[in-house]
Amino acid sequence: MLICPVCAHVNPIGATHCEACFSPLPIPQTQTCPNCGAVVPISAAFCGSCGFNLKAGVVAQNPDNMPIAMGISMSNSELNSESIPDLASPSAPIENDPAAISPLASPPETAKTQLQVIKAGLLHVQTNTLLELPSHLTVVHIGKPNNVIPPDLDVSGFPDSDIVSRVHADIRIEADAYYIEDTGSSNGTYINNLPLPVGNKHKLRAGDRIALGKGDKVTFIFQIL
Amino acid sequence: MQIKLTCKLSDANLDVRQSVNQRQLAIAISAVAEPSQDVPLNLCLILDHSGSMGGRPLDMVKKAATELLSKMDWRDRISVIGFDHKARVVVPNQPVDYVERIKSDIYALKAGGGTCIDDGIKLGLQEMAKGKNGTVGQAFILTDGENEHGSNERCLQFARLAVEYNITLHALGFGDYWNQDVLEQIADAGGGALAYIANPESAQREFQKLLKRAQSVGLTNAYLLLELEEGVRLAEFKPIAQVAPETVELSLSHEGNLVAVRLGDLMTDTERVVLANLYIQASAPTEGQTKPIARVQVRYDDPSTGGVNITTEPTLVSANLPQSYAPMVDPQVQTYLYALAKYRQTQIAEAKLSQGDSQGAATMLQSAAKTALQMGDRQAATVLQANATRLQQGTTLSEAERKQTRIVSKTVIVDP
């Protein structure tokens, strides 16, 4: 029995178009997991039963990779499913090599710690203060206190912070890369003294100079710690 | 006259892995013209001359009616009925030879009184009966208002009676205050078209369009006969509908193991397309790798030879049973599906609107607009989307917009 999402008519099994309004019916499409045989939705990236990586077609070895992968893919709507394999790349050697499938193999350990060790910070040039980027966030909001998007990095204490908008810029962490984008600030964001147009993402490298607002008054140096 | 019959499945491949496959069978039927066998027309104009038609509307209708005469053949027959709250014969049934006298009779019509459509239809049928031999009977009913002095139920009874007499009724709504439900029912029951004359100036164009259609009728009283093979059944809910030239819900009757659907006239230049919604049990691949679905026959009358109940040889429709299923979607049948979806979705929207659920109606109209876009019917999409937007803004639809909605949902308007 299938209930039409458009007109709520009850259709018999086998219907592909609603009998009443002839809208195409959403047929739940499923696939069987090649690893354990469980029935999972066709859009699933991982088997809900055994954790098999359905996109890559190999068994995910390190269970710790999964929460990270899913955490990012769920919290970051811009990240589409295609970039999930990229994320798993630090541990790719083991995943792609069936011979290395062994719980005793040590490389996964280093791969895992490497992923978590990466930390970044912003050095405020005018006061020489280092702000660490919160490592648990995938999007770090930069600005001043407001009711809409509370900043994760509050710059209101710095001199000349009146030129910084309350919602000024975001730093996004995707895989192990950092991107900055202007979220519609009044006075703009400058990367290495060049304006960053709204809507553009700039991939940050260590040493990049980020100025919030004009005149290079609130400036940070991006650092990998 | 011969019949041209083509049958197509929405997807000619069946998926063996699924126990039941839903498929739509599109059956396109038209008459094949033979110039020597042109059948004379028995046309009856049933015209509303109630008080509201006074002035320019009635003048334009009279002009349109007289213009029709010049396009008719001398062998054709004409009769004109005028009705207000009662009906009278304006032009008795006669051949179109004394054109000037017929014209002056039509021009003598004066506006006044109320509206009683049923009496008009009744008198029209009586008048047409005088010239029914060897002709194609067609009646145009034009009205601009509610059937305030008659009963809508009686109208429908006369429409069904007309069908029994093998007369086709076309309904023309004039202006914005006619009842689209009643007129659509008359046209559907009478096997004809529903036309909307939005302003007096377009009366002539709509009359000409209908006359052209009436003149292209080659065979009458056609029935579609379906014999379903084993493991095939019709959908339980509204299984058969006509999708071209206009969308009409068809009612079916059973004749032994046959399913019979009345189509009415068959035209030479326009195909009638009927869509049947089927459920097919796909059994394991047989030797020939095909599964018989249905046998399709047409039964009709041929007024040019006087033959009645002529039945064509059955055409067998079958589907493929490939080992590994891959869809083989027929794009044309897909368009027919969209046409029916557009109509049904608009109907649901109108039902919601009459229940006072204007938000639900707006959503439904939006779906219908999307469906119209998918089938490439931009005009309908524009009208439906505009109405959906109006409902979302909390305004109600005007009478003209309601008529427009009904017409665009029922037909695909082709700009001249």
Boltz contact constraints between the chains, C-beta under 6 A:
constraints:
  - contact:
      token1: [A, 6]
      token2: [B, 367]
      max_distance: 6.0
  - contact:
      token1: [A, 7]
      token2: [B, 348]
      max_distance: 6.0
  - contact:
      token1: [A, 14]
      token2: [B, 20]
      max_distance: 6.0
  - contact:
      token1: [A, 14]
      token2: [B, 22]
      max_distance: 6.0
  - contact:
      token1: [A, 14]
      token2: [B, 279]
      max_distance: 6.0
  - contact:
      token1: [A, 15]
      token2: [B, 22]
      max_distance: 6.0
  - contact:
      token1: [A, 16]
      token2: [B, 22]
      max_distance: 6.0
  - contact:
      token1: [A, 19]
      token2: [B, 235]
      max_distance: 6.0
  - contact:
      token1: [A, 19]
      token2: [B, 237]
      max_distance: 6.0
  - contact:
      token1: [A, 21]
      token2: [B, 344]
      max_distance: 6.0
  - contact:
      token1: [A, 21]
      token2: [B, 345]
      max_distance: 6.0
  - contact:
      token1: [A, 21]
      token2: [B, 348]
      max_distance: 6.0
  - contact:
      token1: [A, 22]
      token2: [B, 337]
      max_distance: 6.0
  - contact:
      token1: [A, 22]
      token2: [B, 340]
      max_distance: 6.0
  - contact:
      token1: [A, 22]
      token2: [B, 341]
      max_distance: 6.0
  - contact:
      token1: [A, 22]
      token2: [B, 344]
      max_distance: 6.0
